Amino acid sequence: MGNEVMGPTSERKVDEIVMVTDDIFRTVENFRRVFQYSSWVIGTKDNTTEAGVHAGSGSFRWHEAAASLANGFTLKVVEPVSGDTMYQRFLDRFGCGIMGLRERVKDERWEASLKHFEAKGIKAVQSSEQEIWFDFLDPFGAMHGLVKDSAPRAAQTSEIQHEICQVCIVTDDVERTARQMTDLLLMGPWEIGYANNQTVTDMASSQRKAGSWPKSEFKPGIKVFGNLEFELVQPVEGPVPYFDYLKRRTTGFHHMKEKIPDGRWEETLQHFADLGVGTLLSGKIGPCGFSNLDTEELIGCVYELSDGAEMDKLPDGYNPYFCPA
């Protein structure tokens, strides 16, 4: 989808994951201490330094910190200070967490991309000559940004390149959200399956050992988006943590997932255990191991780990289908 306007989904590239916080120094320190994001560029922006940015009306100010990631994109953490910015709007409505993603758009597709969002009635919330952000708070609990491919790229800040391989939106209806993402963001179709006690082995958490997990089910939807995998998750039954997230936050970005280098899986799990970081849900879908860490208090979102195994065979009972068909 989206070939005519924004290019093939497989070729579209995310270049920023943007998080919002109410205390940038606390959040950055937790990223350094717990997750070993060691090098950041930290600064302040306002309507004197960013003269071309239109952020609501009047003056504005925010603090931001950026760290380099693998696959050519940046993790940005923003603390709004004053003014009617998209960061303040997100914080007021949802609290700390992942606000959205920014993707690079080829210059020759820029005008067609803007016309697509205008035709869909999606409002621009913050813009400059080379960058524009759109308000998707109602359907997805997020903002989505575009930047021209010719715009300057962020400088590398660290030799340690954390490989974020996935971001996830939790929803109360995975098919509705898959159709909306396909229609509005030109991302689709989605492969949706059934994750339950049969298809997820060794389900466990800090409170429940493997083998004692009650009957549960959730429906994940997957779409590869260039250099990043998108996941949609609908909780269906049982004590899966996505239910709690929906009650507190409604639809929105639940987690980002880091791929752990080969041979470091057990060492990494022990690192977080030694720091007292709990596990909300862990297990394996087919050959792929995962662990959702209980980190919302630390950074504003769940941080998931992947053991990096290749999904070469889906488990029996996963029963994938595509939406839209």
N, C-alpha and C positions, 0 to 999 in steps of 0.2 A: 504493500500500500504506500501511497505518497510519492510514487516515482515521478509523476508529472509535476508536482509542486516542489517538494523538498528533497527529492532523490530517493533511491531505494533505502529502505529501513536499515539494511545491513551495512550501508555506507555512511549513514549519519553518525556524527561523533559528538559525544558529551565532552565538554572541556571544564565544567565546574559542577561540583556538588556544593550547594549553599545551605548552611545551617544558621539558625537564629538562636541567640542566647540572651539572657538578661545580665550576664556577667562574663565578659569575654576572657578575663584573666583566669577566672576559676575554670572555665571550660578548656582553655588552651593548656593550663597546667595539668588537668586530668588527662587530656590527650597525650601529653608528654610523659606523665608518670605511669599511667596505666597501659597505654597503647604504644608507647615509644615513638610517637610522632615528635621527633626531636628538634626540628628546625622550622621556624615560622617567620614570616614577614608580617609585622603588626604596624598598623597606622590608623589615622583618622581621616575621614572624608567629609566634606561639607559643600555648600553651594559656592564657596570661593575656590576650592580646589577642583571641583567637578562642575564647572560652569555650564557644560553642555547637557547635564543630567536633569531631566524633568521628573521630580518626585513629589507628586501632589502639588500643593501650593505653598509659597513662602519659603523660609530657610529650612535647612535640614542638616543633620549631623549624625554620623555613625562611626563606630570603631569596627575595624575588620582585621582578621588574621588569616593568612593563607599558607598552606603547606602543599608541597608537590606530591603527587601520587604517580604510580605506574600508569601505563596506557595513555599518557599524554594529557591528564587532567589534574585539576587542583581541588583540594578541599578548602572551602572558605567558610569562616565562622564570623558572623556579624552581630554586633550589639547595637541596636538603635538607641540614639541618645535624644534626638529632637526632630520634629517635623513629621509630616504625613508621608512617610516612606512605606514601601511594601514590607520592609522588615518589621516596622512597628505594627502594621495591620496584621501581619501573621502572628506576631507575639501576642497581641491583644486577643486574638481569636483562639489560638491553639496553644500558646505557651512555647517553651523552648523545643527545638527539634529541627528536622530536615525541612527546609522551606521549599526547595525545588532544585531543578537542574538547568544548566545552560548548555545549549548545543551550538556548534559552529555550522553556519549555513554558507554554502558557496555563494559568492557575490552575485553570480548570474541568476541565482534562485531567490535572492533576497526579496525583491518586490512581489513575486508570486506568493512567497510565504506569508508576507504581511497581508496581502489581499485575501488569502485563505482564512486567516484568523478574523479579519474584518467581516468577511462574508458569514462566518459562523457566530458573529456577535460576541466574540471574546474581546474584552477590553484590555488595552495596554495600560499598565499600572505605573511603569517607570521606563524611561527611554533616554537615549542619546543618539548621536548620528550613526554609531556603529553597533549599538546594542539596544535591545528592547525586551521587556518582561511583560508577560500576560497573566491575567488573574484567572486561575483555575481553582480558587478556594472552594467554591460550591461543589463542583463535581468530584475533585480529587484531593481537596485539602492542601493544595500546593500552588506555587507559581511555576511558570515555565519560561525560560529565557532563550533568546536567540542573539547570536553575535556574528558579524560578518567574518568570513574566513580570512579576509585580509587584515583584520584588526590585530594589534600586537598580542602575542602570546605571553603568558605569565612566565617569569624566570624560574628556573629550577631552584628550589630552596634546600634540598637535602639529597644526600647519596642514598639514604634509606627510602626505598620506594615501596610503600604499602600498596598492594594490588587489590583495589576494591573492584570486585567482579560482578556485584549485583546490588540493586536497590529494590525495595519492596514497598508497595502500597497495600494496606489492609482495607478491605471493603466488606460491606454486608451483602453484596451481590456481585460476584466475580464476573458473571456474564454481562450485566449492565455496564460495569466499569470497562470491561473489554470492548464493548461496542462503542462506548463514549471515547475511549482512547483511540480507537480506530477512526472514528468520525472526526474528532476534534484535533488530535495530534498526529493523525495519519500513521498510527502505529498498530498494525494488526496484519493478519488474524493472530489470535493467541491460542497456544496449546494448553488446554485445561485438563487436569486429571484429579484423581482422588487419593489423598494422603490419609491413611488410617492405620489401625493396628496391624493390618495385613501388609500394607505397602511401605510403612515406615517401621523398620526394625530397631530394637534397642531404645525405644522412646524413654527418656528420662529427664529429670530436672534436679535441682538442689534438694527438692522436697520428696521426690519420687525416684526410687532406684529403677534401673532397667528391669523389665519383667513384671513390674507392678503398676504399669500405666493403665488407667481405666479406659473403657471404650471411647474412642475419639475419632473425629474426622475434620479435615479442612481441605479446601479445594484451591490448589495453586494454579495460576496461569502464568505461562512463560512466553516472553518475546525477546529475542536478541536484537539489540539496538546498537549496531556498530561495535564500539569498544566497551559496551556495558550491557549486562543482562537485566531486564526488567521482570519483576515478579509481582503478580497480584495474588492476594490470599483472602479467601472467605472462610472464616471459622464456621463449622457446621454443628459439631457436637463435642462434648467432653471438656476437660480442663485445659484446653489449649490457650496459650496466653493472648492470642489475638482478640478474644472476647473482651478482656479487660481493656485493651487498647481502644477498641471501638466504643466502649462505654465512656471512657475518659476523653477521647479525642475525635471520635467519628472517623470517617475515611481520611487517610493520610499516609505519609511515609512512615513506616514502622521501623525499618532497619536498613543498614547497609552491611554488605558482607565482604569480608576480606579473605582472599585465597592464601592459605598458609603454604610456604615453600615446602617442597618435598623433604621428608625426613624430620620435619619440625613440629608435627601435629601434637604428639604427646607432650613435648617440651612446652609448647604454647599453651595447651590446656592447663598444665601445671603452673605456668606463670600466672595465669588469672586466678587459679585456685589459691595460690600463695598470697595473692593480694586481697583475698576475700570476696572476689567477684562471683556472684552466683550464676546459675544456669537456669533459664526459663524453660527451654525445651532443646533437647539434643536427640540425635538418632542418625539413621541412615536411610536414604531413599535409593534403592538399588545399591550401587557400589559407593555412593557419595555420602560422606559423613558431614554433619553440620552441628553447630552448637550456637544457640541464641543466648547471648550473655545478658544478664540483668544490669543494664548500664544507663537506663534513662535518667537516674538521679545524677550520674556523672557527666553525661554529655548531651542529654536531651533526646536520645533515641536508643533503640536496641542495637547492639553491635554483634553481628553474626560472623562465625568462623566457618570456613569451608576447608575440608582436607585436600581439595584439589583433584580428587579422583574424577575421571572422565565418565560421563553418563552414557555408557555404551549399551545399556540394556535397562529399560524400564521394568519395574517389578510387576509380577502378575497381579491383576486387580486395579492397577493404576488407571487403566481404560481411558487413554487420552482422546480428546476430541478438539476440534477447532471452533473458535468463536471470534467473529462471525464465521459461519460455515462457508 
